[in-house]
Amino acid sequence: MEKLLLQLNNSNVRNSSNEDAQLDGEYQNTDPKQLNIVIPLILAAICLVGFAGNFLIIAVLVTNARKGRTSMINSLILNLSVADLLIMLFCVPFRAVAYSKPFWTLGWFICKTADWFFQSCLAAKSFTLAVLAKACFMYVSHPSKQVQIKHRRLALVITSIWALALILSVPHWLFVTTGHEAEEMMCILDWPEIASSFLAVFAKLYPVLVYCLPVACTFTYHWKAFRKCKRRGTKNQSLRYQIRGRRLTTMLFGVSLAFAAMCVPEWVVWLWIRHIQKDDPSPPAAFIVFSQVLVFSISPVNPLIFVSMSEEFKEGFTGLWKRLISSKPRTSPSLSGSQPQETRSESVPENRQQCQKEKAVQVPDHEAAQEKTESPTNKTANIVLSDMEQFWHDRQNAAASVEEDPVPWEHQSGEDPPLPEAGRKM
């Protein structure tokens, strides 16, 4: 049985697994004062930004799905964000912890599944981008028809992507285990001599299946989609669909280009380690660290591309932000005005009753009636009529004398009212 371990600063390198052997070998042969502190901090920052960005993307897509705006493209973008979110949750934290130690401390299960799960997520992202490019081409070819499929077919497509990715990455799980090298626990790739020919074929075939072919299909469909966008210049076709299809193609092309370019150093290291001979130099430690940081950086880069190039995601982020702001209380609970709703509903009727009682005691009946009928439009009229109301009120309660009576002819029975002096002269 042949034990394979990557030694970064030693030319005596034998074929080893990419991720797990790197995790062990680098930490043994690098300066702890530099890489063992800086790299975990960088990975922690990538993890936080990537988790927040992909979580917001998923929240926007789920909100749109509840509103009935479901399509093949949105579903595949959701699957891509889920893969990035899984990498941020289950790959980057363990990698940061492993970088902080000069030996393997995460146990057998993490050693067995860490590299396998990471490679599966990368393969799922590669397949998803290829299918997403085809869906974009279908949308550009027929912009008036949304690229929608049934839920069963959608579930079948996503399940097939993940099943194929998990199956192709099985050798990363099958031959990895923990072992002792130089009296220290390390994660190594250990396989019997019978499987040497199989792993030699796997080292050549796996990158072609999970990276080269999907990336080639992705850029082929994007190239066709761009050609369709240029041809759509007739008067019968809507300018709105033309602009929207071009923006969608540009956005997805940017995501695919970022994935393909940022994965190149990782695949170079992967192939270098598995095809290295006994006396050949090993990959430089700085290049290995750079390739790992770069491939993890894809997860926070994708949400930035979506937000910067899609109006739909901008509106979705704005809506989520408004919801978060509206859900927060505007005043602090320590203030007197911010009482619970039940307390305020109970105190308002009591205050009203007290005010009504005070008005009933202090204000006369005729003034209370006047206040009820008072409005901004007839306020002046009420002020003028208040004297007349007082006048009739005095006439009913007390009898006026003849001299003081302004209309004395009402008290004369059968006699005409006396004319004024001016009338007598005439």
VOPAGU-2260 file (C-alpha; in pm, 1 decimal, decimal comma):
REM VOPAGU-2260
SITE   aa  ch    i         X         Y         Z
SITE  MET   A    0       0,0       0,0       0,0
SITE  GLU   A    1     136,5     334,4    -103,7
SITE  LYS   A    2     101,3     640,8     116,3
SITE  LEU   A    3      86,1     970,7     -68,0
SITE  LEU   A    4     156,4    1299,4     103,5
SITE  LEU   A    5     230,3    1648,0     -28,7
SITE  GLN   A    6     542,0    1811,0     114,1
SITE  LEU   A    7     548,0    2173,2       1,5
SITE  ASN   A    8     909,5    2252,0      78,0
SITE  ASN   A    9    1045,0    1912,6      -6,9
SITE  SER   A   10    1115,3    1786,7    -357,1
SITE  ASN   A   11    1034,7    1431,6    -251,8
SITE  VAL   A   12     668,7    1453,9    -356,4
SITE  ARG   A   13     452,5    1162,9    -455,7
SITE  ASN   A   14     100,1    1173,5    -601,3
SITE  SER   A   15    -139,6    1301,4    -340,7
SITE  SER   A   16    -488,2    1435,8    -309,1
SITE  ASN   A   17    -528,2    1800,9    -385,3
SITE  GLU   A   18    -721,9    1945,4     -98,6
SITE  ASP   A   19    -663,2    1709,9     193,1
SITE  ALA   A   20    -292,9    1663,4     131,5
SITE  GLN   A   21    -250,5    2034,5      89,7
SITE  LEU   A   22    -427,8    2095,6     414,9
SITE  ASP   A   23    -179,1    1873,0     591,3
SITE  GLY   A   24     145,3    1936,0     410,6
SITE  GLU   A   25     124,7    2315,1     393,2
SITE  TYR   A   26      62,1    2356,0     757,9
SITE  GLN   A   27     365,4    2146,6     842,9
SITE  ASN   A   28     610,1    2325,1     616,3
SITE  THR   A   29     505,5    2690,9     631,7
SITE  ASP   A   30     588,6    2957,9     884,0
SITE  PRO   A   31     309,3    2963,4    1147,0
SITE  LYS   A   32     370,9    3328,8    1224,3
SITE  GLN   A   33     275,0    3426,3     869,5
SITE  LEU   A   34      38,0    3190,0     689,3
SITE  ASN   A   35    -114,0    3019,2     991,5
SITE  ILE   A   36    -260,8    3352,1    1107,8
SITE  VAL   A   37    -316,7    3554,5     791,3
SITE  ILE   A   38    -481,9    3284,2     580,1
SITE  PRO   A   39    -751,5    3191,4     837,7
SITE  LEU   A   40    -841,8    3560,5     869,9
SITE  ILE   A   41    -871,9    3596,2     492,7
SITE  LEU   A   42   -1086,0    3283,5     470,6
SITE  ALA   A   43   -1307,0    3407,4     755,4
SITE  ALA   A   44   -1371,2    3734,3     570,2
SITE  ILE   A   45   -1450,3    3546,8     248,6
SITE  CYS   A   46   -1685,9    3320,0     440,7
SITE  LEU   A   47   -1881,5    3607,6     596,1
SITE  VAL   A   48   -1916,7    3807,1     274,2
SITE  GLY   A   49   -2002,9    3501,0      67,5
SITE  PHE   A   50   -2260,3    3377,2     316,6
SITE  ALA   A   51   -2434,6    3715,7     339,1
SITE  GLY   A   52   -2438,5    3772,6     -37,5
SITE  ASN   A   53   -2567,1    3429,1    -134,3
SITE  PHE   A   54   -2823,1    3431,4     145,7
SITE  LEU   A   55   -2967,4    3758,1      10,0
SITE  ILE   A   56   -2973,0    3616,8    -343,7
SITE  ILE   A   57   -3164,7    3311,7    -220,5
SITE  ALA   A   58   -3406,2    3533,1     -23,9
SITE  VAL   A   59   -3483,1    3744,2    -333,5
SITE  LEU   A   60   -3540,2    3438,1    -551,4
SITE  VAL   A   61   -3764,0    3270,3    -293,8
SITE  THR   A   62   -3966,4    3591,3    -258,7
SITE  ASN   A   63   -4011,6    3607,6    -635,9
SITE  ALA   A   64   -4115,8    3243,1    -642,7
SITE  ARG   A   65   -4387,5    3311,5    -384,8
SITE  LYS   A   66   -4516,7    3591,5    -606,4
SITE  GLY   A   67   -4546,9    3347,1    -897,0
SITE  ARG   A   68   -4239,4    3463,5   -1090,2
SITE  THR   A   69   -4071,0    3126,7   -1136,9
SITE  SER   A   70   -3860,3    3030,6   -1436,4
SITE  MET   A   71   -3586,8    2794,2   -1534,9
SITE  ILE   A   72   -3321,8    3066,7   -1516,0
SITE  ASN   A   73   -3422,0    3178,5   -1166,1
SITE  SER   A   74   -3426,3    2819,1   -1043,4
SITE  LEU   A   75   -3076,8    2751,6   -1177,2
SITE  ILE   A   76   -2943,8    3074,6   -1024,2
SITE  LEU   A   77   -3096,2    2958,1    -695,8
SITE  ASN   A   78   -2916,6    2624,0    -729,2
SITE  LEU   A   79   -2588,5    2804,2    -800,1
SITE  SER   A   80   -2629,5    3020,4    -489,6
SITE  VAL   A   81   -2712,8    2714,6    -277,9
SITE  ALA   A   82   -2387,7    2549,2    -389,3
SITE  ASP   A   83   -2192,1    2862,4    -295,0
SITE  LEU   A   84   -2370,3    2879,1      39,0
SITE  LEU   A   85   -2280,6    2515,1     114,0
SITE  ILE   A   86   -1915,4    2586,9      37,6
SITE  MET   A   87   -1920,5    2883,6     274,8
SITE  LEU   A   88   -2081,6    2676,4     550,6
SITE  PHE   A   89   -1911,4    2337,4     528,9
SITE  CYS   A   90   -1579,8    2389,4     346,7
SITE  VAL   A   91   -1426,4    2727,8     423,2
SITE  PRO   A   92   -1456,4    2712,2     806,8
SITE  PHE   A   93   -1286,0    2370,6     824,0
SITE  ARG   A   94   -1016,8    2487,3     584,5
SITE  ALA   A   95    -948,2    2793,8     800,1
SITE  VAL   A   96    -923,2    2579,9    1114,3
SITE  ALA   A   97    -689,6    2337,3     940,1
SITE  TYR   A   98    -465,5    2623,4     825,9
SITE  SER   A   99    -419,1    2740,9    1182,1
SITE  LYS   A  100    -255,1    2412,1    1292,4
SITE  PRO   A  101      63,1    2243,2    1171,6
SITE  PHE   A  102    -109,7    1903,4    1181,9
SITE  TRP   A  103    -456,0    1757,8    1124,6
SITE  THR   A  104    -690,8    1808,9    1420,3
SITE  LEU   A  105   -1039,2    1778,2    1266,7
SITE  GLY   A  106   -1077,6    1402,6    1290,7
SITE  TRP   A  107   -1132,6    1115,6    1051,0
SITE  PHE   A  108   -1480,1    1210,2     925,7
SITE  ILE   A  109   -1382,8    1563,5     818,2
SITE  CYS   A  110   -1068,6    1428,4     654,7
SITE  LYS   A  111   -1279,3    1174,2     467,0
SITE  THR   A  112   -1548,9    1412,0     342,1
SITE  ALA   A  113   -1394,8    1761,7     320,7
SITE  ASP   A  114   -1229,0    1737,5     -19,1
SITE  TRP   A  115   -1507,0    1516,6    -162,2
SITE  PHE   A  116   -1780,2    1761,6     -66,9
SITE  PHE   A  117   -1583,7    2061,6    -194,0
SITE  GLN   A  118   -1515,0    1897,8    -530,1
SITE  SER   A  119   -1881,8    1796,3    -554,3
SITE  CYS   A  120   -1994,9    2155,8    -504,1
SITE  LEU   A  121   -1750,4    2279,4    -767,9
SITE  ALA   A  122   -1874,7    2017,7   -1013,8
SITE  ALA   A  123   -2237,8    2106,4    -939,1
SITE  LYS   A  124   -2161,9    2474,3   -1005,8
SITE  SER   A  125   -1991,0    2386,4   -1333,0
SITE  PHE   A  126   -2287,5    2176,8   -1453,5
SITE  THR   A  127   -2536,2    2441,2   -1337,4
SITE  LEU   A  128   -2359,5    2713,3   -1535,8
SITE  ALA   A  129   -2370,8    2497,6   -1848,7
SITE  VAL   A  130   -2745,5    2434,9   -1815,2
SITE  LEU   A  131   -2797,1    2801,6   -1727,7
SITE  ALA   A  132   -2621,1    2908,7   -2048,9
SITE  LYS   A  133   -2851,4    2685,3   -2251,3
SITE  ALA   A  134   -3158,5    2828,3   -2076,9
SITE  CYS   A  135   -3031,9    3179,3   -2153,5
SITE  PHE   A  136   -2993,8    3087,8   -2520,3
SITE  MET   A  137   -3349,7    2953,6   -2524,9
SITE  TYR   A  138   -3477,9    3274,9   -2372,3
SITE  VAL   A  139   -3293,7    3493,7   -2623,3
SITE  SER   A  140   -3422,7    3277,5   -2910,3
SITE  HIS   A  141   -3784,4    3316,6   -2791,6
SITE  PRO   A  142   -3797,1    3626,2   -2568,0
SITE  SER   A  143   -4175,6    3653,2   -2569,8
SITE  LYS   A  144   -4201,5    3315,8   -2398,3
SITE  GLN   A  145   -4063,9    3273,7   -2050,7
SITE  VAL   A  146   -3837,1    2973,3   -2013,4
SITE  GLN   A  147   -4056,7    2790,9   -1766,1
SITE  ILE   A  148   -4077,1    2421,2   -1692,3
SITE  LYS   A  149   -4285,2    2202,8   -1468,9
SITE  HIS   A  150   -4182,7    2147,9   -1110,3
SITE  ARG   A  151   -4115,3    1777,8   -1166,9
SITE  ARG   A  152   -3888,4    1848,5   -1459,4
SITE  LEU   A  153   -3709,8    2120,6   -1266,3
SITE  ALA   A  154   -3655,2    1885,5    -971,5
SITE  LEU   A  155   -3525,9    1620,2   -1211,8
SITE  VAL   A  156   -3272,0    1860,6   -1366,4
SITE  ILE   A  157   -3138,0    1981,3   -1030,9
SITE  THR   A  158   -3129,3    1629,2    -885,5
SITE  SER   A  159   -2938,4    1502,3   -1189,9
SITE  ILE   A  160   -2682,6    1782,1   -1154,9
SITE  TRP   A  161   -2611,5    1703,5    -791,0
SITE  ALA   A  162   -2617,8    1325,1    -837,5
SITE  LEU   A  163   -2365,2    1343,7   -1120,8
SITE  ALA   A  164   -2142,4    1579,4    -921,9
SITE  LEU   A  165   -2147,2    1358,5    -610,7
SITE  ILE   A  166   -2078,9    1038,9    -805,5
SITE  LEU   A  167   -1789,0    1174,7   -1008,4
SITE  SER   A  168   -1617,2    1297,1    -690,9
SITE  VAL   A  169   -1635,7     959,7    -511,3
SITE  PRO   A  170   -1258,8     883,2    -551,7
SITE  HIS   A  171   -1186,1    1193,8    -343,6
SITE  TRP   A  172   -1374,2    1025,4     -59,5
SITE  LEU   A  173   -1282,8     662,9    -119,7
SITE  PHE   A  174    -905,3     671,4     -77,2
SITE  VAL   A  175    -861,9     953,5     174,9
SITE  THR   A  176    -796,5     874,9     539,5
SITE  THR   A  177    -596,7     989,4     839,8
SITE  GLY   A  178    -244,9     862,7     898,7
SITE  HIS   A  179      73,0     934,0    1090,2
SITE  GLU   A  180     367,2    1098,1     919,6
SITE  ALA   A  181     667,4    1212,2    1125,8
SITE  GLU   A  182     477,0    1120,9    1443,9
SITE  GLU   A  183     197,4    1363,2    1362,6
SITE  MET   A  184    -162,1    1303,8    1252,6
SITE  MET   A  185    -222,1    1404,5     892,0
SITE  CYS   A  186    -486,5    1362,9     624,9
SITE  ILE   A  187    -341,8    1160,3     337,4
SITE  LEU   A  188    -450,0     985,4      20,8
SITE  ASP   A  189    -386,8     612,8      59,8
SITE  TRP   A  190    -480,8     357,6    -206,5
SITE  PRO   A  191    -371,6      -0,3    -286,6
SITE  GLU   A  192    -152,2     -78,5    -584,6
SITE  ILE   A  193    -447,9    -238,2    -760,6
SITE  ALA   A  194    -619,7     101,1    -785,1
SITE  SER   A  195    -314,1     279,3    -926,7
SITE  SER   A  196    -425,1     236,9   -1288,3
SITE  PHE   A  197    -776,2     352,7   -1204,1
SITE  LEU   A  198    -650,4     666,7   -1031,3
SITE  ALA   A  199    -418,7     740,9   -1323,8
SITE  VAL   A  200    -719,7     740,9   -1557,4
SITE  PHE   A  201    -926,1     936,4   -1304,9
SITE  ALA   A  202    -659,4    1207,4   -1280,1
SITE  LYS   A  203    -689,8    1268,4   -1655,7
SITE  LEU   A  204   -1063,1    1214,6   -1705,6
SITE  TYR   A  205   -1208,1    1395,6   -1403,6
SITE  PRO   A  206   -1096,1    1752,6   -1499,0
SITE  VAL   A  207   -1231,3    1699,9   -1850,3
SITE  LEU   A  208   -1574,6    1589,0   -1726,5
SITE  VAL   A  209   -1629,3    1842,6   -1449,4
SITE  TYR   A  210   -1447,4    2147,3   -1587,5
SITE  CYS   A  211   -1341,1    2142,2   -1952,6
SITE  LEU   A  212   -1659,9    2009,0   -2115,2
SITE  PRO   A  213   -1906,3    2216,0   -1903,8
SITE  VAL   A  214   -1703,6    2534,6   -1954,6
SITE  ALA   A  215   -1683,8    2471,9   -2330,4
SITE  CYS   A  216   -2061,7    2417,6   -2349,2
SITE  THR   A  217   -2121,5    2727,9   -2138,7
SITE  PHE   A  218   -1922,9    2962,7   -2361,5
SITE  THR   A  219   -2064,8    2804,1   -2677,5
SITE  TYR   A  220   -2422,7    2880,1   -2571,2
SITE  HIS   A  221   -2326,3    3230,7   -2460,1
SITE  TRP   A  222   -2166,1    3295,9   -2797,8
SITE  LYS   A  223   -2484,9    3180,9   -2972,3
SITE  ALA   A  224   -2694,7    3396,9   -2741,5
SITE  PHE   A  225   -2484,6    3706,3   -2822,0
SITE  ARG   A  226   -2528,0    3639,8   -3192,7
SITE  LYS   A  227   -2904,3    3612,6   -3145,3
SITE  CYS   A  228   -2907,0    3942,7   -2960,0
SITE  LYS   A  229   -2725,9    4116,9   -3246,1
SITE  ARG   A  230   -2963,5    3977,9   -3506,8
SITE  ARG   A  231   -3274,2    4093,7   -3324,1
SITE  GLY   A  232   -3313,9    4428,1   -3495,6
SITE  THR   A  233   -3640,3    4398,6   -3691,3
SITE  LYS   A  234   -3935,2    4626,3   -3627,3
SITE  ASN   A  235   -4173,9    4343,2   -3542,7
SITE  GLN   A  236   -3980,2    4240,1   -3234,4
SITE  SER   A  237   -4004,0    4417,0   -2903,6
SITE  LEU   A  238   -3715,8    4638,3   -2801,2
SITE  ARG   A  239   -3786,6    4558,6   -2438,6
SITE  TYR   A  240   -3722,8    4185,7   -2482,9
SITE  GLN   A  241   -3412,0    4258,8   -2686,0
SITE  ILE   A  242   -3258,3    4476,4   -2414,9
SITE  ARG   A  243   -3359,1    4235,2   -2140,3
SITE  GLY   A  244   -3213,0    3935,7   -2324,0
SITE  ARG   A  245   -2886,9    4118,7   -2384,6
SITE  ARG   A  246   -2856,6    4217,0   -2018,8
SITE  LEU   A  247   -2934,1    3862,8   -1905,2
SITE  THR   A  248   -2675,1    3715,7   -2141,4
SITE  THR   A  249   -2412,0    3965,9   -2026,9
SITE  MET   A  250   -2480,6    3894,1   -1659,4
SITE  LEU   A  251   -2461,8    3515,8   -1696,0
SITE  PHE   A  252   -2156,3    3542,8   -1918,7
SITE  GLY   A  253   -1983,6    3746,6   -1645,8
SITE  VAL   A  254   -2063,7    3481,0   -1385,0
SITE  SER   A  255   -1938,5    3201,0   -1610,9
SITE  LEU   A  256   -1621,6    3389,7   -1702,4
SITE  ALA   A  257   -1542,2    3459,3   -1336,3
SITE  PHE   A  258   -1591,3    3092,8   -1247,8
SITE  ALA   A  259   -1375,5    2965,7   -1534,4
SITE  ALA   A  260   -1092,7    3213,4   -1475,8
SITE  MET   A  261   -1078,9    3182,1   -1096,9
SITE  CYS   A  262   -1077,8    2800,2   -1108,1
SITE  VAL   A  263    -776,6    2776,1   -1342,2
SITE  PRO   A  264    -505,1    2797,9   -1069,5
SITE  GLU   A  265    -688,3    2536,0    -861,0
SITE  TRP   A  266    -698,1    2289,1   -1151,2
SITE  VAL   A  267    -333,6    2357,7   -1234,1
SITE  VAL   A  268    -238,5    2259,9    -878,8
SITE  TRP   A  269    -472,5    1958,9    -892,3
SITE  LEU   A  270    -313,1    1825,0   -1211,4
SITE  TRP   A  271      40,0    1912,8   -1101,5
SITE  ILE   A  272       8,9    1712,2    -780,1
SITE  ARG   A  273    -144,8    1404,5    -944,1
SITE  HIS   A  274      96,5    1388,7   -1236,2
SITE  ILE   A  275     413,3    1474,5   -1047,5
SITE  GLN   A  276     698,9    1229,2   -1059,9
SITE  LYS   A  277     928,9    1129,3    -778,3
SITE  ASP   A  278    1211,9    1370,7    -859,6
SITE  ASP   A  279     998,3    1656,7    -994,1
SITE  PRO   A  280     952,7    1978,1    -794,5
SITE  SER   A  281     632,9    2023,8    -601,3
SITE  PRO   A  282     398,9    2321,1    -651,3
SITE  PRO   A  283     511,1    2634,2    -463,5
SITE  ALA   A  284     334,8    2690,4    -133,6
SITE  ALA   A  285     239,7    3046,8    -223,8
SITE  PHE   A  286      79,1    2931,5    -548,6
SITE  ILE   A  287    -122,3    2662,5    -367,3
SITE  VAL   A  288    -248,7    2912,3    -110,9
SITE  PHE   A  289    -332,3    3162,1    -385,6
SITE  SER   A  290    -528,3    2901,6    -581,1
SITE  GLN   A  291    -735,9    2803,1    -278,4
SITE  VAL   A  292    -815,7    3161,0    -177,3
SITE  LEU   A  293    -908,4    3243,6    -537,3
SITE  VAL   A  294   -1143,5    2949,3    -581,1
SITE  PHE   A  295   -1319,2    3031,1    -252,1
SITE  SER   A  296   -1355,6    3392,7    -363,2
SITE  ILE   A  297   -1595,7    3288,3    -639,8
SITE  SER   A  298   -1878,4    3259,7    -387,2
SITE  PRO   A  299   -1873,9    3628,3    -277,8
SITE  VAL   A  300   -1805,9    3747,5    -635,0
SITE  ASN   A  301   -2122,7    3594,6    -784,5
SITE  PRO   A  302   -2370,0    3799,8    -573,5
SITE  LEU   A  303   -2180,6    4117,3    -663,0
SITE  ILE   A  304   -2219,3    4038,3   -1033,2
SITE  PHE   A  305   -2590,6    3966,0    -994,3
SITE  VAL   A  306   -2658,9    4288,6    -806,1
SITE  SER   A  307   -2448,0    4512,4   -1029,9
SITE  MET   A  308   -2593,5    4381,5   -1358,0
SITE  SER   A  309   -2955,2    4291,8   -1275,1
SITE  GLU   A  310   -3234,8    4536,9   -1197,2
SITE  GLU   A  311   -3444,5    4252,6   -1056,8
SITE  PHE   A  312   -3192,9    4177,2    -782,4
SITE  LYS   A  313   -3147,9    4547,4    -708,3
SITE  GLU   A  314   -3523,1    4586,4    -656,1
SITE  GLY   A  315   -3530,2    4268,6    -448,1
SITE  PHE   A  316   -3249,9    4390,7    -220,9
SITE  THR   A  317   -3424,7    4726,9    -185,7
SITE  GLY   A  318   -3749,8    4553,5     -90,3
SITE  LEU   A  319   -3577,0    4337,4     168,9
SITE  TRP   A  320   -3404,2    4642,5     316,2
SITE  LYS   A  321   -3735,1    4829,7     342,0
SITE  ARG   A  322   -3893,3    4532,9     517,5
SITE  LEU   A  323   -3611,0    4518,8     768,4
SITE  ILE   A  324   -3642,3    4891,1     837,5
SITE  SER   A  325   -4022,2    4884,5     867,6
SITE  SER   A  326   -4011,2    4591,5    1109,9
SITE  LYS   A  327   -3792,4    4786,0    1357,7
SITE  PRO   A  328   -3964,0    5018,0    1614,7
SITE  ARG   A  329   -3915,3    5386,3    1538,2
SITE  THR   A  330   -3898,7    5497,0    1905,0
SITE  SER   A  331   -3722,7    5345,3    2201,2
SITE  PRO   A  332   -3935,4    5149,2    2448,4
SITE  SER   A  333   -3806,5    5368,4    2735,9
SITE  LEU   A  334   -4008,4    5668,1    2615,7
SITE  SER   A  335   -4353,9    5726,7    2754,0
SITE  GLY   A  336   -4512,6    5743,9    2411,8
SITE  SER   A  337   -4400,8    5394,5    2317,3
SITE  GLN   A  338   -4646,3    5203,7    2533,7
SITE  PRO   A  339   -4785,5    4867,3    2436,1
SITE  GLN   A  340   -5091,1    4874,1    2212,3
SITE  GLU   A  341   -5322,3    4719,4    2471,8
SITE  THR   A  342   -5223,2    4976,3    2736,4
SITE  ARG   A  343   -5278,2    5264,0    2497,6
SITE  SER   A  344   -5615,7    5127,1    2385,3
SITE  GLU   A  345   -5727,5    5103,9    2749,1
SITE  SER   A  346   -5599,2    5449,3    2848,0
SITE  VAL   A  347   -5752,6    5637,0    2554,6
SITE  PRO   A  348   -6121,1    5573,2    2646,4
SITE  GLU   A  349   -6054,1    5667,8    3010,2
SITE  ASN   A  350   -5893,9    5997,4    2904,2
SITE  ARG   A  351   -6185,5    6072,0    2677,2
SITE  GLN   A  352   -6438,7    6008,1    2952,7
SITE  GLN   A  353   -6252,6    6239,1    3190,8
SITE  CYS   A  354   -6239,4    6514,5    2929,3
SITE  GLN   A  355   -6611,9    6481,6    2861,4
SITE  LYS   A  356   -6693,0    6505,4    3231,8
SITE  GLU   A  357   -6481,9    6819,6    3273,9
SITE  LYS   A  358   -6650,0    6982,3    2975,3
SITE  ALA   A  359   -6995,7    6894,4    3110,1
SITE  VAL   A  360   -6916,1    7064,5    3443,0
SITE  GLN   A  361   -6739,5    7375,5    3313,0
SITE  VAL   A  362   -6928,0    7450,9    2989,9
SITE  PRO   A  363   -7302,2    7539,9    2981,1
SITE  ASP   A  364   -7542,1    7333,7    2775,3
SITE  HIS   A  365   -7592,8    7591,0    2502,1
SITE  GLU   A  366   -7214,8    7641,1    2467,4
SITE  ALA   A  367   -7155,3    7264,4    2448,7
SITE  ALA   A  368   -7411,0    7239,1    2170,2
SITE  GLN   A  369   -7243,7    7529,4    1997,0
SITE  GLU   A  370   -6899,7    7357,4    2015,1
SITE  LYS   A  371   -7039,9    7036,6    1868,8
SITE  THR   A  372   -7182,7    7218,1    1568,2
SITE  GLU   A  373   -6876,4    7442,4    1529,1
SITE  SER   A  374   -6655,9    7380,8    1227,0
SITE  PRO   A  375   -6388,8    7578,4    1039,4
SITE  THR   A  376   -6642,3    7681,4     774,6
SITE  ASN   A  377   -6911,7    7821,7    1004,5
SITE  LYS   A  378   -6692,2    7947,5    1288,8
SITE  THR   A  379   -6757,3    8312,9    1199,7
SITE  ALA   A  380   -7130,3    8250,9    1174,6
SITE  ASN   A  381   -7142,4    8098,4    1522,4
SITE  ILE   A  382   -6965,4    8398,6    1668,7
SITE  VAL   A  383   -7228,3    8634,5    1522,3
SITE  LEU   A  384   -7526,7    8421,5    1621,5
SITE  SER   A  385   -7417,6    8377,8    1981,7
SITE  ASP   A  386   -7559,1    8722,8    2075,6
SITE  MET   A  387   -7894,7    8639,9    1921,4
SITE  GLU   A  388   -7905,9    8311,6    2109,3
SITE  GLN   A  389   -7835,4    8493,7    2435,7
SITE  PHE   A  390   -8105,6    8744,9    2350,2
SITE  TRP   A  391   -8377,8    8485,7    2301,4
SITE  HIS   A  392   -8260,6    8303,3    2611,4
SITE  ASP   A  393   -8313,8    8622,0    2823,2
SITE  ARG   A  394   -8657,9    8680,9    2673,5
SITE  GLN   A  395   -8772,9    8333,7    2778,1
SITE  ASN   A  396   -8645,8    8353,6    3136,5
SITE  ALA   A  397   -8724,5    8713,1    3234,1
SITE  ALA   A  398   -8993,1    8957,3    3117,1
SITE  ALA   A  399   -8847,7    9272,4    2973,6
SITE  SER   A  400   -8992,7    9611,7    3060,1
SITE  VAL   A  401   -9163,9    9824,9    2798,0
SITE  GLU   A  402   -8889,3   10083,1    2794,1
SITE  GLU   A  403   -8620,8    9822,4    2754,3
SITE  ASP   A  404   -8818,1    9607,8    2511,4
SITE  PRO   A  405   -8669,5    9651,7    2160,5
SITE  VAL   A  406   -9003,3    9545,4    2000,4
SITE  PRO   A  407   -9276,8    9687,7    2223,0
SITE  TRP   A  408   -9549,5    9651,4    1959,9
SITE  GLU   A  409   -9557,5    9277,9    2020,5
SITE  HIS   A  410   -9709,4    9345,1    2366,1
SITE  GLN   A  411   -9978,5    9582,3    2226,3
SITE  SER   A  412  -10300,5    9404,0    2145,3
SITE  GLY   A  413  -10462,9    9508,1    1817,8
SITE  GLU   A  414  -10263,1    9828,1    1778,6
SITE  ASP   A  415  -10034,4    9910,2    1495,6
SITE  PRO   A  416   -9676,5    9964,6    1580,8
SITE  PRO   A  417   -9579,8   10327,5    1618,4
SITE  LEU   A  418   -9397,1   10473,2    1327,8
SITE  PRO   A  419   -9063,2   10635,6    1371,7
SITE  GLU   A  420   -9032,4   11010,6    1356,7
SITE  ALA   A  421   -8905,5   11006,1    1008,9
SITE  GLY   A  422   -9219,4   10820,8     897,9
SITE  ARG   A  423   -9453,7   11075,0    1069,3
SITE  LYS   A  424   -9302,2   11370,3     891,2
SITE  MET   A  425   -9351,4   11199,3     561,3
